[in-house]
Amino acid sequence: MRHDDPVAHEPCPVDGGHQPVTLINAQGLTLGLDHTGGWITWGPNNPVRPAQERILWLLPLLERSPDEVAVSVITAEAGASLIPALLRFVLESWSGYWAGMALGWFEAGIPGTDLINTLAGLEDSPTSRDSSDIERCGCGTRQ
């Protein structure tokens, strides 16, 4: 089973008009849209929850290429807020691994002013990554 299989998902335990978008991991965790267009996650042992409440669960998406995720997640209407929230979360986190994954997305040229603003807003943050990481991807605003 590949992450980009359009039908690969754990059946949603509550059929409320939920639409699966992508499989997050091999354990069946699924990212989808609810009937209002909001992001939700669910899995074999996980009830339907708003994705913003479980942003940590989305980390495996960053291990995939931005182009692969763009096909499903970034192009969805609700994607404009989900990916920047995920990237901001990992850039503010303690994990150099996940921050590196996020910076790889910026370096790959993920479009969008929101994403650039995410990096720019982190430059002066007390939990900011090394400024050379920000400058390396060409997204920093330091003069």
matplotlib code that plots the C-alpha trace (Angstrom):
import matplotlib.pyplot as plt

x = [0.0, 1.4, 0.7, -0.7, -3.2, -6.5, -8.5, -6.0, -7.5, -9.0, -12.8, -14.1, -15.9, -18.6, -20.1, -20.9, -19.9, -16.2, -13.9, -10.5, -7.6, -4.5, -3.1, -0.8, 1.0, 1.1, -0.9, -4.1, -4.1, -6.0, -6.3, -9.6, -12.2, -15.4, -18.7, -17.9, -14.5, -12.5, -9.5, -10.0, -8.0, -9.1, -7.6, -8.3, -7.9, -8.5, -11.8, -12.5, -10.8, -10.0, -6.5, -5.5, -6.0, -3.7, -1.1, 1.6, 0.0, 0.6, 4.4, 4.8, 3.5, 6.8, 8.8, 7.1, 8.0, 6.1, 5.0, 3.5, 1.6, 0.6, -1.5, -3.9, -3.4, -2.1, -4.5, -7.5, -9.4, -8.7, -5.0, -4.2, -4.2, -3.1, 0.4, 1.5, 0.3, 2.2, 5.4, 5.2, 4.7, 7.8, 10.0, 9.1, 9.7, 12.7, 13.3, 16.1, 14.9, 11.4, 12.6, 15.0, 12.0, 10.1, 13.0, 13.2, 9.7, 10.6, 13.7, 11.6, 9.7, 6.4, 4.5, 2.5, 2.9, 1.6, 4.6, 7.1, 5.4, 5.7, 9.5, 9.8, 7.8, 10.1, 13.3, 13.1, 11.3, 13.1, 12.7, 13.9, 16.1, 19.6, 19.3, 21.5, 18.8, 16.3, 18.7, 19.7, 16.3, 16.1, 12.9, 14.3, 13.8, 16.9, 18.9]
y = [0.0, 3.4, 6.7, 8.2, 5.4, 7.3, 4.6, 3.6, 4.6, 3.2, 3.2, 6.1, 4.8, 7.5, 8.0, 11.7, 12.6, 12.3, 12.1, 10.4, 12.5, 10.5, 7.7, 9.3, 6.1, 2.3, 1.7, 3.1, 6.7, 8.6, 12.3, 13.5, 16.2, 16.3, 17.4, 21.1, 20.9, 20.8, 18.5, 15.4, 12.3, 8.8, 5.3, 1.7, 2.7, 6.4, 8.1, 11.0, 14.1, 17.6, 17.4, 20.6, 18.8, 16.1, 18.0, 15.6, 12.8, 14.5, 14.4, 11.4, 13.6, 15.6, 12.4, 12.3, 14.6, 17.9, 17.0, 13.8, 15.4, 18.4, 16.1, 15.4, 17.7, 21.0, 21.2, 20.6, 23.8, 23.3, 22.7, 26.4, 26.3, 22.7, 22.6, 26.0, 24.9, 21.6, 23.4, 26.0, 23.3, 21.4, 24.4, 25.4, 21.9, 20.4, 17.9, 18.7, 15.7, 17.1, 20.7, 19.4, 17.7, 21.0, 23.0, 20.5, 21.4, 25.1, 24.3, 22.3, 25.5, 24.9, 28.0, 30.3, 33.5, 31.8, 29.4, 32.2, 34.2, 31.1, 31.1, 34.8, 34.8, 32.2, 34.1, 36.0, 33.3, 32.0, 28.5, 29.3, 27.1, 28.3, 31.4, 29.7, 27.1, 29.9, 31.7, 28.5, 28.0, 31.6, 32.3, 34.5, 38.3, 39.2, 42.0]
z = [0.0, -1.0, 0.7, -2.5, -3.3, -3.7, -2.0, 0.7, 4.0, 7.1, 6.8, 8.7, 11.9, 11.6, 8.2, 8.4, 4.8, 5.6, 2.6, 3.0, 1.4, 2.2, 4.4, 7.0, 8.1, 7.5, 10.7, 9.0, 10.3, 7.7, 7.0, 5.5, 5.3, 7.2, 5.8, 6.5, 4.7, 7.9, 8.4, 10.4, 11.3, 12.2, 12.4, 13.5, 17.2, 16.9, 16.8, 14.3, 15.6, 14.2, 12.7, 14.4, 17.8, 16.7, 14.7, 16.0, 14.2, 10.9, 11.2, 8.8, 6.0, 6.1, 5.4, 2.0, -0.9, -1.0, -4.5, -3.4, -0.6, -2.8, -5.0, -2.1, 0.9, -0.3, -3.2, -1.0, 0.0, 3.7, 3.0, 3.1, 6.9, 7.7, 6.1, 7.5, 11.0, 10.7, 9.5, 12.2, 14.8, 13.8, 13.4, 17.0, 18.3, 20.0, 17.2, 14.7, 12.6, 12.1, 11.7, 9.0, 7.2, 7.3, 6.0, 3.1, 2.2, 2.0, 0.0, -2.4, -3.2, -1.5, -2.7, -0.6, 1.3, 4.5, 4.5, 4.0, 6.8, 9.0, 8.6, 8.9, 12.1, 13.6, 12.9, 16.2, 18.2, 21.3, 20.0, 16.5, 14.5, 13.7, 11.5, 8.9, 8.4, 7.6, 5.3, 3.6, 2.1, 1.0, 3.0, 5.8, 5.9, 8.0, 6.5]

ax = plt.figure().add_subplot(projection="3d")
ax.plot(x, y, z, "-o")
ax.set_aspect("equal")
plt.show()
